[in-house]
Amino acid sequence: MPNPWLALDAGADPVERMRQIGRAHERFLAGEKSDGPAIRTVVAESWQRSAVALPGPDATAPIELSDDDLESYRAAHPLSRALPIFRDLLGGLAEDGEHLMAVCDAYGRLLWVEGTAKVLRAGERMNFVPGARWDEAHAGTNAPGTALAVDHPLQIFATEHFSRGVQRWTCAAAPIHDPGTGRLLGAIDVTGGDHLANPHSLALVRATALAAEAYLRQHLGSAGTSGSVVALGRNEVLLTFEGRQWRLGRRHSELLVLLLAHPEGSTGDELGSGLYGDDPSPVTVRAELSRLRRALGPELMESRPYRLRADIQADFRTVVRLLEHGRTAEALEAYAGPLLPGSDAPGVVRLRRLVDDRLRSALLAARDRTLLQTWLHSPWGADDLEVWEAYARLLPPGAVARPMALTRVRELRIEYDVATSLQRAGN
């Protein structure tokens, strides 16, 4: 069975395949069902997402970061530590005069783009430059953006790109994750001609991503930390401890978060209040704690008081710790979304608000356009009126983004005023 992540099957004619896909692309844009050769599912689904997000197939990736903003952002980014790995493993390709090596963050922003002057100039013509936003929502189907969207290494071949201005290129990219938390950090990409549509380029970027993750694990791991918890932006906690991994259900996820918030230990009554509020059932709480302890084992959890034996690094505690040290950019990078967003347990709700409020306050106090923009481009920050207002105030009168920001402020003010009026009318 063909590998769905490879652009060309063995023995395929690249020129003919390029024509076939190009015709299918034009039929797709015209709203017609393709009756030609099968388009890879990953590409067809990406075209659908791109068509919804972009005004058309001639859209150009926007440049969001430049000059000092770009320098400060990528200096603080975790992938900056792995740059020697990228250059060591892919630098030869970047220096051969035919390829570009690029590293992007989890939002598709290009942090580094390297190659010879000639190829860099060619990349500039399509805004494939540091600071440009190459996720699918801003640049359409492309290897780094689509690799981030599906969280898998892949190739995008020539006319498989949604935007016509990119269709002369072929690229291979692989996502990179934080080895401790599993959080998506960004992607590594190689861009060049259609000769890249072979198994070797995909294997190379995948191996480079794995090497970067191994390097980060070795050089960024916290001394004395034997486990990690991922709870931001997800409803089920992912716990990793000494090579084992647990994906906990809702109640156990809530209990583990409450235990992590109180490393000194908690009583059953305290945990019950955190789970159920003022009227917890002691029997139900003890039963849940007993099941969690059996699932994790006595080496991880003890009772009287209930607490974790091991040193567990939790992503939400990492965000708070970074904020306490004034490292707002790194805290924002580590924030993958609200803490257990589907939970209504009172203790979790309080923790969620605490983390979110501290992060938002730090962002507003920093008065950094790039940081505010990152928050506003996230699902959880897109409707944040206060941050939109702060962002709009920081934009100079001639800034391209200022009319859009002011429009969004007006829209949200109207929306929230309507909501408030409806609440008053219902009282």
Beta strands, then each sheet from edge to edge (+ up, - down):
strand 1: 100-105
strand 2: 110-114
strand 3: 154-157
strand 4: 170-177
strand 5: 184-192
strand 6: 227-230
strand 7: 238-241
strand 8: 244-247
strand 9: 301-302
strand 10: 307-308
strand 11: 312-314
sheet 1: 2+ 1- 5+ 4- 3+
sheet 2: 8+ 7- 6+ 11+
sheet 3: 9+ 10-
end
